[in-house]
Amino acid sequence: MATNEILGSTERRKLCKKKVTQLYMQILGRKPDAGGLKHYVRQCFNQHRLISAIRQQLLNSKEYSKFYC
C-alpha cells in the first residue's frame, strides 16, 4: 500500500508541507514564502510529485544558483 493510500488527505497535506519546508531550509537556508510553499505543496499533494523532484527544482532555481553556486 502506498503512503498516500495510508494517510488521509489532511495528514498527507501536512506531510507535504513539512517536507517542502525542510527542503527550503536545507537548500535555500530559509523558510518558504507563501507562494512557493503553496506551489510545491500543491505539486506534492495534488500532482503526487515526488519530493526528490521538488528538491531538484529548488536546486535548479535562480535563487539557489545566484547565492550558492
Secondary structure as the mmCIF struct_conf table of DSSP 4:
data_model
#
loop_
_struct_conf.conf_type_id
_struct_conf.id
_struct_conf.beg_label_comp_id
_struct_conf.beg_label_asym_id
_struct_conf.beg_label_seq_id
_struct_conf.end_label_comp_id
_struct_conf.end_label_asym_id
_struct_conf.end_label_seq_id
HELX_RH_AL_P HELX_RH_AL_P1 THR A 3 ILE A 6
BEND BEND1 LEU A 7 LEU A 7
HELX_RH_AL_P HELX_RH_AL_P2 SER A 9 LEU A 23
HELX_RH_PI_P HELX_RH_PI_P1 TYR A 24 LEU A 28
BEND BEND2 GLY A 29 ARG A 30
HELX_LH_PP_P HELX_LH_PP_P1 LYS A 31 ASP A 33
HELX_RH_AL_P HELX_RH_AL_P3 ALA A 34 PHE A 45
TURN_TY1_P TURN_TY1_P1 ASN A 46 ASN A 46
BEND BEND3 GLN A 47 GLN A 47
HELX_RH_AL_P HELX_RH_AL_P4 ILE A 51 LEU A 59
TURN_TY1_P TURN_TY1_P2 ASN A 60 ASN A 60
BEND BEND4 SER A 61 SER A 61
HELX_RH_AL_P HELX_RH_AL_P5 LYS A 62 TYR A 68
#
